[in-house]
């Protein structure tokens, strides 16, 4: 299993979106560029994924949640903490 919870850039820059982190994690696991992958829209709405774990209206974080889906040969699990876990799909 591959897990990722990293942010890039300076502390002043906002962290990459959850959907971007999914693309990066899968591309890293497949040893390719994110642009070489099929669009995430083929399996999940990236904007909905980004909003799913966005802070609540009062600014408090959402906790205790995860979502899983199949993408590019992996079972992808994303948690409310921002962790992206990959497990090779068993076909």
C-alpha positions, 0 to 999 in steps of 0.5 A: 500500500502506498500512502501520501500526506505531503504538501509542497511549496512554501508555507505561504502557498495553499496546499494542493487540492485533494484531487491533485494529491490523488493524481500525484499519488497515483502518478508516482505509484505508476511512475508516470506524469499526472497528465498521462493518467485518464481524467479523474472525472471518469470515476469521481467528480474532483470538485466534489472530492475537494469539497467533501473534506473542506472545512465547515462554514465556521472554519472547523475541520471535518473529521472521521471520514473517508471515501474510496474509489477505483482509479487507474488500477488502484483502490484509492482511499482518501481520509478527512485528514488528507491522507491518500492511500493506494492499494493495487486493485485485485483483478 
